[in-house]
Amino acid sequence: MITPVLPTYARADLEFERGEGPYLFTTDGTRYLDFGAGIAVNALGYSHPDLIAALTEQAHKVWHLSNIYRIPGQEKLAKQLIDATFADTVFFTNSGAEALECAIKMARKYHYAGGNPERTDLITFEGAFHGRTLATIAAGGNAKYLEGFGPAMPGFVQVPFGDVKAIKAAIGPKTAGVLIEPLQGEGGIRVLPNEALREIRKLCDEAGILLILDEVQTGFGRTGKLFAHELAGVTPDIMPVAKALGGGFPVGACLATEAAARGMVAGTHGSTYGGNPLAMAVAGAAVGLMTKPAFLEHVRSMGVKLSQKLAQLADEHPTIIDSVRGQALMLGIKTKVPNTELVEALRAEHMLTVGASDNVVRLLPPLIIDETHLDEAMTKLGNACKALEAKAAKGAVA
């Protein structure tokens, strides 16, 4: 018999009642150190007082307004984002996948408005993850997510991740742009080299096509910069964001230059809930915190220390850990055992992590962690590795 909640998730048998800082608590009070952060969503941890205050204040006013009317919170947050980025304009959504849908439509409309309606294809990359809608699973190209949903939506040409020569060869008369994650999350914490991103930007400029950077997971400080593309010194034409944007409240956005948005006039796109007053209030408070220089400096500092500690852990447990990769507080442990085993062993130590492709365990802690949390995490990681080593030794004897 089917469960009341559609069984599309392989859920862990854990229930959490509340959260505080980087910790989650079960109904019986057991505390877990959360180094998954709702898959990079709860960047400011749990129960942050500024977010609670913003939500509570707005909840006493108005929750939802139709986009038929002006929504001052949208205008305020859009200005915050524009002042902090390359963008000239912002469309607000409820999720990252919706932000990607807006980006895809915008890229096609850009060329249509410019007299090139045949330019509809986006070059995408192996290992990518852009969401679960029909368009975004086609963009990602993962057979597991495409299976059973009929023919893949056309308009996406996939090449090896970061392969500049393959991108150049793939650009043709139907190409509208390049859609890429500066650092693949679901794909296994695979970093696009800065030089490769600079070369991709140059290719796009030369071909008259758009560069779309999916910073849904990398955005808002996760890599030590407000956005990962800043590390390469380039800017995109369009950038979908979400996850950390609302500090846990569902909200996304599609940022763009004025030129890239030239075709998006009244009636070309819309959303019932996107940019609602509650989301705008919370996201405004979150962005205000995450754009402070001291906040980003803290992320970089914690990222360096965590990377150093993980390198030492890898030296101590060479049969469990193959390598460590990533940037700042978006790190991945590539394991020599199934990554699910390390995730489970950490769960037994009351630490939460997230799996990824390429046999990687993602570490995506709240960005507000301090050194005591790093030390606690390393103790739990060390214990988990020892437990897996003991399991392997027992199996060898048997």
N, C-alpha and C positions, 0 to 999 in steps of 0.2 A: 504493500500500500504506500502511495506517495505521501511524503511528509507535508504538513501544512505550508512550510516554507519550501519553495521549489529547490530540489536538491542539486543545485549546480556548484556547490562548494564542498570540498573535502575538509570539513571543519575539525579543528582540534577540540577535544572534550574539555574546554575551559570556558568559564563564564566570569566576566569581570563586572564588578559593581561600581567601582569608582577609580579615579586616577589622581595622582598628585606628582607634579614635576615629571621625572622620567619613570615613574612607577605606576603599575596597575595593581589593583587589589581584587581578589576573588570575593565571593559572597561570604566565605568563612574567614576573611581577613588575610589570606596568604598574599605576600607581596612579590611581584615579579618586576625585574628590571627590564624595561622595554627598549630594546635596540632595533625595533622595527618601526616604531612610531606610526602605526597604521599605514605602513608602506610610504614612509617619508611625508606623511600628512601632518602629524602633530609636532611640528617643528619647535613649538614653544612649550612642549610638554603638556601635561594635563592640569586643568583647573587654574590656568593662568589668570590672575586677578584682573588684568587689563581687558582681556577678552570677555570675561564674565561680566564686567562692568559695562562694556560696549553693548553686549547682547541684551543685558537686563534693561538698560536705559532705552534701547530701541524697541524692545518688546512691549514697553508701556505706551508706545506711540502708535506705530503702524507696522505690520509684518509684511504685507504684500500690496503692491500697486501694479497695475497694468503698465506696460511700456508705452501705452497710448499717451501717458503723461510724463512730464519731467520728473526725474527722481534725483534729488540733490545729492544723495549718497553716491550715486554713480558718477556724477560730475566731479565730486571731491576725490573719490578713489582713482578715477581715470587720470586726474591731474597728478596725484601722487605717483602713479605708475609712469606717466609720461615724463615727469621731472627726474625720475630715477633711471630712465632707460632711453633707448634709441627711438621709441615710438612717438607717433603723433596722434594716434587714436586707439580706442579700446572698445571691444565688444564683450559684454559680460555673459557668462554661461553658468551652468550648474555643475559642470564636471570637466575633466581633462578631455574626454572623448568628444564632448560637444565643442570644446575649444578647437580641437583638431578638425572637426567637421567644418567649422567656420573658416579655418585656415585653408582647407582644401577648396572650398567654394570660392573663397576670396582670390586664390591663385588663378583659378579658371576664369573668374569674372574679370580679373585684371587684363588678361589677354583678350577676352571677348570685347571689353571696352576699348582696347587698343587696336581693334580691327583684325585680331588673329584668333578667331574662335576655334581653330583647329588645335591650338595649344592647350591640351587638357591633361597631359600625362605628367605625373610626378615620379622622379627617380627616388626610390627608397632602398632600404638596406637589409641584408640578411641579419637576423637576430633582433630586428626592431620590434618595438611594442608601442602602438599608438592608441590603443583602446579596443573596445569590443563591439562597436557598431559595424554594420556591413562594410562601410567604407574603410574604417580604420583597421579591421582585420585583413582586408585586402591590401592595405598599405603595409601592414606588418609582414604579411606573407607566411605566417606560421601555419603549417599544414594542420596542426592539432586544433587550432582555433577556427580554421576554415572548413574542416570536415563536417559534412552533413547540412551545410547551409546553402547548397546550390552553387551555381557558377560564381566564381569570385568577381566582384565588381571590377570592371575594366578601368584603366587609367593609371596603373601603377607598374613601373618597370624596376625590378629589383636587381641590385648588384651587390658584390661583397662589401662588407662594412668598411667605409673609409678608403676604398680603392679608387684613387683619383683617376687613374687611367681608364678604369671601367666606367666611371661617371662620364668622362670626356667622350668615350666611345658610344655611350648610351644617349647622349644629347642629340636630338633630331628635330625635325620640323613640327612634331607634335608635343615637344617637351614644354611644360609650363614652369617647372621648377624642380628643386631638390629638397626633399624632406628628410631630415636626419636629427638624431639625438646626439648632442655633443658627448654624452657619456651614456651608453646603454645600461639601463637598470635591469629590466626583465631579461635582457640578453646576456647578463653575466658580468655586470660592472666592467664593460669594455670601454676604454677611454679612446676617444678620437684624438690623435695627436694634434697639437696646435697648428703645426705647419700644414697638415692635411686640411684642416678647416679653413685656413687662409687660402689654400689653393682652390678649394671648392667655392669660396666666395669669389675668387678671381674668375673661375670658369663661368659662374652664374652671370657675372657682370659682362663678360665677353660675349655670352650667348643671348643676353637680353632676357634672362629668366630669373625667377625669384628664388631666394634662399629662405626656406622655412625651418626654423630650429625648434624642435619639440623640447621645451624645457619644463614640462609638466613635473617631472621628478627631480630634475637638477636645479630648479629655480629657487630663488629666495634664500640664498646663503648656503645651500647644501654642499657646494664645492669650495666654499671659502670666499667666493665672489657672489655678488647678488645674483648673477646669472653666469653659467659656465662659459658662455661664448666670450666673456670678458677676458678670460685667461688667454685667449688667442688674439685679442685685440681686434676682433671683427664684430660686425653687427649684422643681424638678419634683416629681411624685409618684413617677415611675419613671424610671430612667436606665440604659440599656444602655451598657457601656463595654468596651473591648478594646484592640487595637493596642498602645499604649505601656505598658499595664498590666504586661505581662511583660517589657518591654525587649527583645523579640525571641522570647521563649518563648511558644508558643501558649496563650493564656488570655483569657477574657472574664468579665464579671460583669454581673448585673442588680441594680441598687441600688433600693431602694424604701422608702417610709415604711411604718410599721406599718399605717396605715389602708388604703393601696393594696394591701397584701399580704394583706388579711383572708381572701381565699378560697383562698390557697395553703397548704393543709394537707397532711398526710402522704398521699402517693400521687398528688397532682395534677400533679407534674412531677418530672423526674429526668434524670440523665446518668451514663453509665458512667465516662467519663474526667474529667468536669468537677470541678475542685477537687482534682486528684491532688496528692500530696505534692511532686513535682518542681515543678509549676507554682506551687504556693503558696509554696515556698521562694524561687524566683526573683522572683515578683511581690512578695513581701514585701520583698525587698531593694530592688527597683526603686521601690516606693511610698515606702519609707523615704527614698530619695534625692530623689524628685520632690516630696515634701511639705515639704521644707525651704524656709523663706522665702528664703534666699540663692539657691537654685536658680531659683525663680520670678522673682526680681529680675533674675537673669542673663538669663533668657529675654526679659523685657521690654526690657532694655537692648540685647540683640542684635537684637531685633525692630525697635526704633526706628532703630538704625543701618542695618540692612539696608533698611528702607523708605526711608530718606533716600538711600541709595546707589542704590536702584532708581529713585527719582524722577529722580535726575540722569542715570542711564542712559537713561531714557525720553526725556529732553530731548535727549540726544545722538544718539538713534537713532529719530526720529519716524516713519520709514517702516516700522519693524519692530515697535515697541512702541506699542500703543494706550493702555494704562493699567495701573496696578498696584493691587491690592486685597487685602484680607485683614486679619489681625490677628497681631501678634507674629511668630512663626515658622511661620505658616500663611498663606503669601502666594501670589498668583497674578499672572502676567504675561499680560494679554490681548494677543494679537498681531494684527498686520495681515497677516501671512503665515500660512499654515497652521501651527498650533501644533506639528505633527509635524516641520516643518522646523527649528524652533528646538530641539526636543528632540534631533534628529539632529545639528544643528550643535554643540550643547553636548557631545554624546557624543564628537564628533570632538575636542573640547577636553579630553576626559577628565573631564567633569562629568555627573552623573546627575540627571535631573529626571523629573517625572511629568506626563503630559497630563491634561486634564480637559475637560468640556463647555464650550460657549461660547468655543471657540478659546483656551483658557487653558493655560498651563504652570504647574504647581504647584511651588512651592519649599517643601519640607518637610524641612529639614536636621535632623540630630540636635540635640537641645537643648543639647548640651554644646559647641557650636562657640564659637570666640573670634574676635577681630577679624582675626587673620591668615587665618582661613578665609573670613571675609567678603571681605577684600581679594582673596584667591585666586579666590573665586567671581565677583567683579566683573570681574576680568581675563578670566576665561573667558567670561563673558556678553558682555563688550565684543567679544572676538574673534569670538564666534559671530555677533553682530549685524553686524559688519563683513563676515564671510564671506557672510552672506545679502544684504547690500547689494551686494557685488561680484557675486554671482550674479544679482541683479536687473538690475544695470547691464549685465552681459554679455548677458542675455536681451534687454534693450531694444535694444542695438546689433545683435544678430543679427536 
